[in-house]
Amino acid sequence: MTTFYLGGGCYWCLDAAYRVLRGVSSVVSGFAGGHVPSPSYEAVCTGSTGHAEIVEVTFDESVIPADVILDAFFTMHDPRQLNRQGNDVGSQYRSVMFPTDADQRALFDTARERANDHWDGGVVTEIVDFTEFYPAEDYHQNFFAKNPTQGYCLAVAVPKVNKVRAGFAQYITA
């Protein structure tokens, strides 16, 4: 099993989109990249902790290649937006990847280059060495599945899930 730490806007959306992919065994919403230990969602929302909303994605590379996980990441958010995704504004919504070792850093660099070509330049996704991951509160975990009719989920998460479904159809769960 392989685990990636990725942030691209609200973690509810990334969580929902990764859960439709076959081979993904776990998605945990949380925070990384800041200076405050064990931050709360409310603290991260202030923008003062330095943390980004991210997901911890664990997957089986014999079922879904690492490149597919990373290409899906660059499909489910706009990596050209600095410190925001749509109406979600602040450094907590930045596009960021946290490699845990040199091999992951190389994979992430290559994926960012592919994304830059796909998006015609301007990708601002940061690649920052992983230090620590802090899971978000329980009510943030698998949020979309628990709240499928919530307005934000319908307006923001559903289109991102649909983009992943369309772009990676051969990896979609039944």
Secondary structure, 3 states (H helix, E strand, C coil): CEEEEEEECCHHHHHHHHCCECCEEEEEEEEECCCCCCCCHHHHHCCCCCCEEEEEEEECCCCCCHHHHHHHHHHHCCCCCCCEECCEECHHHCEEECCCCHHHHHHHHHHHHHHHHHCCCCCCCEECCCCCCEECCHHHCCHHHHCCCCHHHHHHHHHHHHHHHHHCHHHECC
